[in-house]
Amino acid sequence: MALQGSLSELSLPDVIQMVSVSGKTGVFEVKRSGEVGKIYLSDGQIVDALVGALRGDNAVYEMAIWSEGEFSFVPGEQTDNVTIHLSNANLMMEAARRLDEWRVLSRKIPSLDLVPFFTSRDQSDQVTLSPHEWILVTRIDDEHTIEGIADTLHWSAFDVSKLLFGMITSGLVALRSAAEGSSETTKGQGPGPVTLIGLASRIRAVALNVIGDSGENTIDKQFAGARNLIEQGAGIEAIRTMVEQHSKAITLLKGSDIAAMFDEQVQPLLGIADGAPVAVMNNQGGTNS
């Protein structure tokens, strides 16, 4: 008979630890709100795990923070895949650490089914964001839930929540329930002009670094055009257009290999996750999903 229970009564790390000590082979199946994850054990050692787009260690860590759902252990079911090489002790130690951290994050992010949106804070305030935070910013659209954004980016919901926690604390982002629906005052809002111009300046610096003195005037002209559009309220679309212009200019002056180098360096700043050239991504409608 399969071992089964509720995650609201027992944490997944505790249950896995109990089963692994017995040296069993089998699979944990974990279900929550339509999501299904699996964790495989071989002679008590965790060897593989998957949930959504995540596999291996990160899949275990993702399921470890689930506080709701059902689990069951089916003995005897095996897998040929070995994606986890950490010992059970180290794996569960990290899972427990993340669970503790999640308890802190959940004070501001009580559910992964909430929808993040930009607040109406003073748009003249400059916000300094890391490359990963910029990737996340490009995905916040007042429509997708935290879980949905994580799936789109192929990131763990835990990692997305860690980044959101700082944005919520600073007042840049707030959360609403999916049932509330977006409002006209929040829909489509994004970082203010000062922050966007700061991002444009970083991209300009990357372009100048790869194109050299021969293209400085062209790059500066394109940057000035983007800055003017941002000041008129064009938003991040002005930056995407500038990046496309930079990429084309670099191709003409330095060749496609150097342009590809530029594209690769600016992709993290724009949230382009699949490695396609920037100009191609823009021609296909940008990075929105």
Phi, psi and omega in degrees: 000135184288141173285131181211160181180190183249139178289345177285343180256326181226135177284147182300317178303321180294318181293316180298317180300318181297317182286321184294327179299330181281354177073026184281156171248134181166195183225134168274129172249123185242129183236137177205119175047047178088346177274143178230127177237158180225141176230119184261138175241143174231113184053039177088347181266131177287123186242338184202150177204148177207143173203126183058230180271000184265146177215151178082214184308313185297330177293320177297314181298323180296313182288335182296334182269357179293127179255354178229154179126184182235149176231154173212147177244122180252108182290148174093337181285131186237168176225150176272351183271136174236102182249356182238126183240357176286154173291157178303321183298314180292321180296314181289330177295316179291322178298319179293322178297317180293325178296319176297318180293324179297326179298326176287314180299324185291349175294328177253341181234079185288343182209145176279355179270005178278156182253120177280145175213157180282138180278173179264036178298167182305115184290350178275350179287130176275136179243124178267120184238148175282165177305318180293324177293324177295321177301315180295319180303321182290347181257350180280116186227013181063023178228316184275142176285170176302316179298319180295319178296318179299317179297318181298319182275351186061036174253163173283149177297331178297313181294320177297318181295323178299318179291318180296326182305315179294321180293323178291318180298322181281350180088006179286324186232147172231173182236148174221162176284151180297332182289337183292327184079154182282154179251160180295335182280339181250335185296127175083358179290155178209191179301153182289170182303320182298317179294318180294322177294325175298319177295317179300322179295321178295319179293320177302318180297321177297316181297316180296326181294324183269334184267334179079187185297331185296336183245012186299316182297320180295314181297317180296323179295318179293321177297317180298321178295318179294319180299318179298318179294321179297317180295337177271000176099016184290336178076200187292342179297328177296326179288320178299320178295318179298318180297319178298318179296316178302314184298318179293319180296318180294323177299316182292320186271329187236348180102165186291329181294317179291323177297322178296324177297317177298312180305316182297323183285332181266346180306314180299330181286335183255356178079024178275114191260346189257005173082005178288149178304146184302314182299320179295317179301318180294322179294337180264009175105017175081202185256003182291146178237000000 
